[in-house]
């Protein structure tokens, strides 16, 4: 559909008939959706549900959390891999985008040469993947909220399963899942770029503390007040705006510092500053402890 809009060719041919493609596609898809919805049972899909195993194999809350979360993690991983390969293949061409005139080459030389510009491009891409991994982490944390408000947590907690063990399974997925996603991104970037897997792996994984801070903040919001759980999305959105729009608007340093990603070292690059990474890990740990303590003390939503 984005390509259709380009083929309208405003000011250079005006092919207005292309607009009819949008109307035709919308009507066709709406008709298909209506037909498929009429042929399925209420609350079920078109494909019949498979019968369950005769004996249950989920002996631990962590196993149940993994069973609930693994499909989402797999989907995100399959999206990260090709995107990372694509961005990695563009890294070497970053310098070519500046052109060949003398003034541009002088600016490039001051920046440290083509390799410095390539590193800056890769650092920007690892930051993008870090923000995307934060979206997954918040979604994984908010699965706790969905299980509680959907009244699926109460029967489970009625058995000898403590709240902390129940929450820990989902938190483990929310904290380890982004590591898998960022490792996938590093492999994709290295494959597309053709070299530098160790450096790119470090550049991607250094985003984890910032991701963990947002995941822990979302969990604390849920644990303190379940109705405030969706505010976790607002935190990620704020970080997205700060990271992408902040430099364009030349926001002050205090505003930029509101995002944990501002404090992550820009890798690959020279002279990384590591103390903020330890601070982010400590902040995430503190928020998790606070959230677990509050979850243990409050009543469940009924």
Buried (B, 14 or more C-beta within 10 A) or exposed (E): EEEBEEEBEEEEEEEEEBEEBEEEEEEEEEEEEEEEEEEEEEEEEEEEEEEEEEEEEEEEBBEBBBEBBEEBBEEBBEBBBEBBBEBBBBBBEBBEEBEEEEEEBEEBEEBBEBEBBBBBBBBEBBBBBBBBBBBBBBBBBBBBBEBBBEEEBEEEBEEEBEBEBBBBBBBBBBBBBBBBBBBBBBBBBBBBBEEBEEBBBBBBBBBBBBBBBBBBBBBBBBBBEBEBBBEBBEBBEEBBEBBEEBEEEEBEEEEBEEBBBBBBBBBBBEEBEEEBBEBBBEBBEEBBEBBBBBBEEEEEEE
